[in-house]
């Protein structure tokens, strides 16, 4: 194979890998933004609600334990 053709193929392959790398970087950036702006706030709201519910149940359980000692 002529040297120039080999160089051309290697350059073309590297260009493709670089393009794939750029596209992956762009998509990962979009994914992280989506998670940060759309998923995380909803997850935080649901977690806060869950913790409030658990807190109320623990308060009730503590009151029952204290009532038994009196």
C-alpha positions as CSV (number, residue, x, y, z in Angstrom):
1,X,0.0,0.0,0.0
2,X,1.4,3.4,-0.9
3,X,2.5,5.4,2.1
4,X,0.2,8.3,1.2
5,X,-2.9,6.1,1.1
6,X,-1.9,4.7,4.5
7,X,-1.5,8.2,5.9
8,X,-4.9,9.2,4.4
9,X,-6.6,6.2,6.1
10,X,-5.0,6.9,9.4
11,X,-5.9,10.6,9.3
12,X,-9.5,9.7,8.3
13,X,-9.8,7.2,11.1
14,X,-8.4,9.7,13.6
15,X,-10.8,12.4,12.4
16,X,-13.7,9.9,13.0
17,X,-12.5,9.1,16.5
18,X,-12.1,12.8,17.3
19,X,-15.6,13.5,16.0
20,X,-17.0,10.6,18.1
21,X,-15.1,12.0,21.1
22,X,-16.6,15.5,20.6
23,X,-20.1,14.1,20.2
24,X,-19.7,12.0,23.3
25,X,-18.5,15.1,25.2
26,X,-21.5,17.1,24.0
27,X,-24.0,14.4,24.9
28,X,-22.5,13.9,28.3
29,X,-22.7,17.6,29.0
30,X,-26.4,17.6,27.9
31,X,-27.1,14.5,30.2
32,X,-25.4,16.1,33.2
33,X,-27.4,19.3,32.6
34,X,-30.6,17.4,32.4
35,X,-29.9,15.5,35.6
36,X,-28.9,18.6,37.4
37,X,-31.8,20.8,36.3
38,X,-34.7,18.3,35.8
39,X,-34.0,15.1,37.7
40,X,-32.2,16.4,40.8
41,X,-34.8,19.0,41.9
42,X,-37.7,16.4,41.7
43,X,-35.6,13.8,43.5
44,X,-34.8,16.3,46.3
45,X,-38.5,17.3,46.6
46,X,-39.5,13.6,46.9
47,X,-36.7,12.9,49.4
48,X,-37.8,15.8,51.6
49,X,-41.4,14.6,51.5
50,X,-40.2,11.1,52.5
51,X,-38.1,12.4,55.3
52,X,-41.0,14.4,56.7
53,X,-43.2,11.3,56.6
54,X,-40.6,9.2,58.4
55,X,-40.0,12.0,60.9
56,X,-43.7,12.0,61.7
57,X,-43.8,8.3,62.2
58,X,-40.7,8.4,64.4
59,X,-42.4,11.1,66.5
60,X,-45.5,8.9,66.9
61,X,-43.3,5.9,67.9
62,X,-41.4,8.0,70.4
63,X,-44.7,9.2,71.9
64,X,-46.0,5.7,72.2
65,X,-42.7,4.6,74.0
66,X,-42.9,7.5,76.4
67,X,-46.6,6.8,77.1
68,X,-45.8,3.2,78.1
69,X,-43.4,4.4,80.8
70,X,-45.9,6.6,82.5
